[in-house]
Amino acid sequence: MSAENPLAHGPLSLDAYAAASHVAIPSDSGAANLAAALARVNTVIEPHVIVNHVTSLPLVLARNPDLVATVPDTIAEGWALTWPLVVLPIPFEMPAVDVRLYRRATTQEAAALDWLYRTVAAAIQGSSGQFYVIHGDTVAPER
């Protein structure tokens, strides 16, 4: 959420979260997991704003202090480094998302795909899951 959002300056309660104006992405692959987690706490969120892509969220949130978005903390923390945004934990339990890396067993350009597979596997293997790891950093930047 924007650093100017009234909810940004304290712990976020479930009631305040549910009553907030939410922005959502229709193609969000995590929407079903979020809906299931909200159902477990008998809460339904109806978004007030729909955007087409996740990359538009930082600007939309920064320019609309009344909106909140629920995104993975690893992404939100990265945005908060360069945008006037505040990241708060959601006020309910949500299981972590598993990331899996798949590849075909047979290819014509095996060397290139082997390199890509090894590179991606090395980037995520043993990762803390934090956004800065995506950029190849091994420790969190100073804030």
PAZAPA-4460 file (N, C-alpha, C; in steps of 0.05 Angstrom, whole numbers, plus 32768, in hexadecimal, padded with zeros to 4 digits):
% residues 143
    n_x    n_y    n_z   ca_x   ca_y   ca_z    c_x    c_y    c_z   seq   type   mol
   8011   7FE8   8000   8000   8000   8000   8012   8019   8000     1      M     A
   8006   802F   7FF9   8014   8048   7FF9   801D   804F   8016     2      S     A
   8033   805C   8018   803D   8065   8032   8029   807A   803E     3      A     A
   8018   8085   802D   8003   8098   8036   7FE9   808B   803E     4      E     A
   7FE7   8071   803A   7FCE   8063   8041   7FCB   8064   805F     5      N     A
   7FB3   806A   806A   7FAF   806B   8087   7FB5   8051   8095     6      P     A
   7FB4   803A   8087   7FB9   8020   8093   7FD7   801A   8095     7      L     A
   7FE8   802B   8088   8004   8026   8086   8013   802A   80A0     8      A     A
   8006   8036   80B4   8015   803E   80CC   800E   802F   80E5     9      H     A
   8008   8016   80E2   8003   8005   80F9   7FFE   7FE9   80F1    10      G     A
   7FF9   7FD8   8104   7FF2   7FBC   80FD   7FD8   7FBB   80ED    11      P     A
   7FD6   7FA9   80DB   7FBF   7FA7   80CA   7FAD   7F91   80D5    12      L     A
   7F95   7F98   80DC   7F81   7F85   80E6   7F72   7F78   80CF    13      S     A
   7F66   7F61   80D4   7F57   7F54   80BF   7F3F   7F66   80B7    14      L     A
   7F32   7F73   80CA   7F1B   7F84   80C3   7F24   7F9B   80B2    15      D     A
   7F3A   7FA8   80B8   7F44   7FBE   80A8   7F4D   7FB5   808D    16      A     A
   7F5A   7F9E   808B   7F62   7F93   8072   7F49   7F8E   8060    17      Y     A
   7F35   7F81   806B   7F1D   7F7A   805C   7F0E   7F93   8053    18      A     A
   7F0E   7FA8   8063   7F00   7FC0   805C   7F0F   7FD2   8049    19      A     A
   7F28   7FCD   8045   7F39   7FDE   8033   7F30   7FDC   8016    20      A     A
   7F38   7FF0   8006   7F33   7FEF   7FEA   7F4A   7FDF   7FDD    21      S     A
   7F44   7FC9   7FD1   7F58   7FB7   7FC6   7F5B   7FBB   7FA8    22      H     A
   7F74   7FB7   7F9F   7F7A   7FB6   7F82   7F83   7F99   7F7C    23      V     A
   7F7A   7F8E   7F66   7F80   7F72   7F5F   7F87   7F70   7F42    24      A     A
   7F92   7F58   7F3C   7F9A   7F52   7F20   7F8B   7F39   7F18    25      I     A
   7F7B   7F3A   7F03   7F6A   7F23   7EFC   7F7A   7F0A   7EF5    26      P     A
   7F92   7F0D   7EEB   7FA3   7EF6   7EE4   7FB5   7EEC   7EFA    27      S     A
   7FB1   7EF6   7F12   7FC2   7EEF   7F29   7FC1   7ED1   7F2F    28      D     A
   7FD7   7EC3   7F2C   7FD8   7EA6   7F30   7FD4   7E9F   7F4E    29      S     A
   7FD8   7EB3   7F60   7FD5   7EAE   7F7C   7FB9   7EB4   7F87    30      G     A
   7FA7   7EBD   7F75   7F8D   7EC6   7F7E   7F7D   7EB0   7F8C    31      A     A
   7F7F   7E98   7F81   7F71   7E81   7F8D   7F7B   7E7B   7FA9    32      A     A
   7F96   7E7D   7FAD   7FA1   7E78   7FC8   7F99   7E8E   7FDB    33      N     A
   7F98   7EA7   7FD2   7F8F   7EBD   7FE3   7F72   7EBA   7FEA    34      L     A
   7F61   7EB3   7FD7   7F44   7EAF   7FDC   7F40   7E98   7FF0    35      A     A
   7F50   7E83   7FEE   7F4D   7E6C   8001   7F56   7E75   801D    36      A     A
   7F6B   7E84   801F   7F75   7E8E   8039   7F60   7EA0   8046    37      A     A
   7F54   7EB2   8035   7F3F   7EC4   8040   7F26   7EB4   8048    38      L     A
   7F1F   7E9F   8039   7F08   7E8F   8040   7F0C   7E82   805B    39      A     A
   7F25   7E7A   8062   7F2A   7E6E   807C   7F25   7E81   8093    40      R     A
   7F25   7E9B   808D   7F20   7EAF   80A2   7F05   7EBD   809D    41      V     A
   7EF4   7EB0   808C   7ED9   7EB9   8086   7ED9   7ED6   807B    42      N     A
   7EEB   7EDC   8068   7EED   7EF6   805D   7EEE   7EF4   803F    43      T     A
   7EE0   7F07   8032   7EE0   7F09   8015   7EE9   7F25   800E    44      V     A
   7EFA   7F27   7FFA   7F04   7F41   7FF1   7EF9   7F46   7FD4    45      I     A
   7EEC   7F5D   7FD0   7EE3   7F65   7FB6   7EF5   7F7C   7FAD    46      E     A
   7F06   7F78   7F99   7F18   7F8E   7F91   7F08   7FA6   7F86    47      P     A
   7F13   7FBE   7F8D   7F07   7FD7   7F83   7F14   7FDF   7F69    48      H     A
   7F2C   7FD6   7F64   7F3B   7FDD   7F4C   7F47   7FC3   7F41    49      V     A
   7F46   7FC0   7F26   7F53   7FAA   7F19   7F68   7FB5   7F06    50      I     A
   7F80   7FAA   7F07   7F96   7FB1   7EF5   7F9E   7F99   7EE5    51      V     A
   7FA9   7F9D   7ECE   7FAF   7F87   7EBC   7FC9   7F78   7EC2    52      N     A
   7FDC   7F86   7ECF   7FF6   7F79   7ED3   8002   7F81   7EEE    53      H     A
   8010   7F6F   7EFA   801C   7F73   7F14   802F   7F8B   7F14    54      V     A
   803C   7F90   7EFD   8050   7FA6   7EFD   8043   7FC1   7EFF    55      T     A
   8029   7FC3   7EFB   801C   7FDD   7EFE   8015   7FE3   7F1B    56      S     A
   8016   7FCF   7F2D   800E   7FD3   7F49   801E   7FE8   7F58    57      L     A
   8038   7FE9   7F56   8046   7FFE   7F66   803D   801A   7F60    58      P     A
   803A   8021   7F47   8031   803B   7F40   8014   8040   7F49    59      L     A
   8003   802D   7F44   7FE7   8030   7F4C   7FE5   8034   7F6B    60      V     A
   7FF3   8024   7F7A   7FF3   8026   7F97   7FFF   8041   7FA1    61      L     A
   8015   8048   7F95   8023   8061   7F9D   8011   8079   7F98    62      A     A
   8002   8079   7F82   7FF1   8090   7F7B   7FD5   808F   7F86    63      R     A
   7FCE   8079   7F93   7FB3   8077   7F9E   7FB5   806D   7FBB    64      N     A
   7FB8   8080   7FCE   7FBD   8078   7FEA   7FA6   8068   7FF7    65      P     A
   7F8F   8066   7FEB   7F7A   8057   7FF7   7F7A   8039   7FF0    66      D     A
   7F8B   8032   7FDC   7F8B   8016   7FD3   7FA0   8005   7FE1    67      L     A
   7F9A   7FEB   7FE3   7FAD   7FD7   7FEC   7FAD   7FC0   7FD8    68      V     A
   7FC3   7FB2   7FD7   7FC5   7F9A   7FC6   7FD2   7F84   7FD7    69      A     A
   7FCA   7F6C   7FD1   7FD6   7F55   7FDF   7FE7   7F47   7FCA    70      T     A
   8001   7F48   7FCF   8015   7F3C   7FBD   802A   7F2E   7FCE    71      V     A
   8039   7F1C   7FC2   804E   7F0F   7FD1   8061   7F23   7FDE    72      P     A
   8068   7F1E   7FF7   8079   7F32   8005   8094   7F35   7FF8    73      D     A
   809E   7F21   7FEA   80B7   7F23   7FDC   80B6   7F38   7FC6    74      T     A
   80A0   7F3B   7FB9   809D   7F4F   7FA4   8098   7F6A   7FB1    75      I     A
   8086   7F6B   7FC4   807F   7F84   7FD1   8097   7F91   7FDE    76      A     A
   80A8   7F82   7FEB   80C0   7F8D   7FF8   80D2   7F99   7FE3    77      E     A
   80D5   7F8D   7FCC   80E5   7F99   7FB7   80D9   7FB3   7FAD    78      G     A
   80BF   7FB4   7FA9   80B2   7FCD   7FA1   80B6   7FE3   7FB6    79      W     A
   80B4   7FDC   7FCF   80B7   7FF0   7FE5   80D3   7FFC   7FE6    80      A     A
   80E6   7FF0   7FD9   8101   7FFB   7FD8   8102   8013   7FC5    81      L     A
   80F0   8015   7FB1   80F2   802A   7F9D   80D8   803A   7F9B    82      T     A
   80C3   8032   7FA7   80A9   8040   7FA6   80A1   8048   7FC2    83      W     A
   8091   805D   7FC5   8088   8065   7FE0   8071   8053   7FEA    84      P     A
   8079   803A   7FEE   8066   8025   7FF7   806D   801A   8012    85      L     A
   8059   8010   8020   805D   8003   8039   8053   7FE6   8037    86      V     A
   8062   7FD4   8041   805B   7FB7   8041   8054   7FAF   805D    87      V     A
   803C   7FA4   8061   8034   7F99   807A   802C   7F7C   8077    88      L     A
   8030   7F6C   808B   8027   7F50   8089   8009   7F4F   8088    89      P     A
   7FFF   7F3B   8079   7FE2   7F37   8078   7FD9   7F2D   8093    90      I     A
   7FC0   7F34   809B   7FB7   7F2C   80B6   7FA9   7F11   80B8    91      P     A
   7FB4   7EFE   80A8   7FA9   7EE3   80A9   7FBF   7ED0   809E    92      F     A
   7FBD   7EB7   80A3   7FD0   7EA4   809A   7FCC   7E9D   807D    93      E     A
   7FE2   7E9C   806F   7FE2   7E94   8053   7FFA   7E82   804E    94      M     A
   7FF6   7E6A   8044   800D   7E58   8040   801F   7E63   802A    95      P     A
   8039   7E5D   802D   804D   7E65   8019   8046   7E57   7FFE    96      A     A
   8050   7E64   7FE9   804C   7E59   7FCE   8065   7E49   7FC6    97      V     A
   8061   7E31   7FBD   8078   7E21   7FB3   807F   7E2A   7F96    98      D     A
   8098   7E2C   7F91   80A2   7E32   7F76   80B0   7E19   7F6C    99      V     A
   80A9   7E10   7F54   80B5   7DF8   7F49   80C1   7DFF   7F2E   100      R     A
   80D6   7DF2   7F27   80E4   7DF7   7F0D   80E2   7DDD   7EFD   101      L     A
   80D6   7DDE   7EE6   80D3   7DC7   7ED5   80E2   7DCB   7EBB   102      Y     A
   80E8   7DB5   7EAE   80F5   7DB7   7E94   80F0   7D9D   7E84   103      R     A
   80F1   7D9F   7E6A   80ED   7D88   7E59   8106   7D77   7E5A   104      R     A
   8102   7D5D   7E58   8118   7D4A   7E59   8127   7D4A   7E3E   105      A     A
   8119   7D4F   7E28   8125   7D4F   7E0E   8122   7D6A   7E00   106      T     A
   8137   7D74   7DF5   8137   7D8D   7DE6   814C   7D8D   7DD1   107      T     A
   8149   7D9E   7DBD   815D   7DA0   7DA8   8174   7DB1   7DB0   108      Q     A
   8170   7DC5   7DC1   8185   7DD7   7DCA   818A   7DD2   7DE8   109      E     A
   8192   7DBA   7DEE   8194   7DB2   7E0A   81A9   7DC3   7E1A   110      A     A
   81BF   7DCB   7E0E   81D3   7DDA   7E1C   81C8   7DF4   7E26   111      A     A
   81BA   7E02   7E15   81AF   7E1C   7E1D   819A   7E19   7E33   112      A     A
   8188   7E05   7E30   8174   7E01   7E45   8180   7DF6   7E5F   113      L     A
   8195   7DE6   7E5C   81A3   7DDD   7E74   81AF   7DF5   7E84   114      D     A
   81BB   7E08   7E75   81C5   7E20   7E81   81AF   7E30   7E8F   115      W     A
   8199   7E34   7E81   8183   7E43   7E8D   8178   7E35   7EA6   116      L     A
   8175   7E1B   7EA5   816B   7E0C   7EBC   817E   7E0F   7ED3   117      Y     A
   8198   7E0B   7ECF   81AC   7E0E   7EE4   81AC   7E2A   7EF0   118      R     A
   81AA   7E3E   7EDF   81AA   7E5A   7EE8   8192   7E60   7EFA   119      T     A
   817A   7E58   7EF1   8162   7E5D   7F01   8163   7E4C   7F1A   120      V     A
   816B   7E33   7F18   816C   7E22   7F30   8180   7E2E   7F45   121      A     A
   8196   7E38   7F3C   81AA   7E44   7F4E   819F   7E5D   7F5B   122      A     A
   818E   7E6C   7F4C   8183   7E85   7F57   816F   7E80   7F6D   123      A     A
   8160   7E6A   7F6A   814B   7E65   7F7E   8152   7E50   7F93   124      I     A
   8166   7E3F   7F8D   816E   7E2A   7FA0   817A   7E37   7FB9   125      Q     A
   816F   7E30   7FD0   8179   7E3B   7FE8   8173   7E58   7FED   126      G     A
   8162   7E63   7FDC   815A   7E7F   7FDE   8148   7E83   7FF7   127      S     A
   814A   7E9B   8002   8139   7EA2   8018   811D   7EA8   800E   128      S     A
   811A   7EAB   7FF4   8100   7EB3   7FE9   80FC   7ED1   7FE8   129      G     A
   8110   7EE0   7FF1   810D   7EFD   7FF2   8113   7F09   7FD7   130      Q     A
   8106   7F20   7FD1   8108   7F2E   7FB7   8124   7F33   7FAF   131      F     A
   8135   7F3C   7FC1   8151   7F43   7FBA   8160   7F2C   7FAE   132      Y     A
   8158   7F13   7FB4   8165   7EFB   7FAA   8161   7EFA   7F8C   133      V     A
   814A   7F04   7F82   8144   7F03   7F65   8159   7F13   7F56   134      I     A
   8165   7F27   7F63   8179   7F38   7F56   8195   7F2D   7F5A   135      H     A
   8198   7F16   7F66   81B2   7F0A   7F6A   81C0   7F13   7F84   136      G     A
   81B3   7F23   7F95   81BF   7F2B   7FAE   81BC   7F14   7FC2   137      D     A
   81CF   7F11   7FD4   81CD   7EFC   7FE7   81C4   7F07   8002   138      T     A
   81C5   7F21   8006   81BB   7F2D   801F   81A9   7F44   8019   139      V     A
   8197   7F49   802C   8183   7F5E   8028   8191   7F7A   8027   140      A     A
   8188   7F8B   8016   8194   7FA6   8015   818C   7FB6   802F   141      P     A
   819D   7FC9   8036   8197   7FDA   804D   8180   7FEC   8046   142      E     A
   816E   7FF0   8059   8157   8002   8055   815B   801B   8065   143      R     A
***
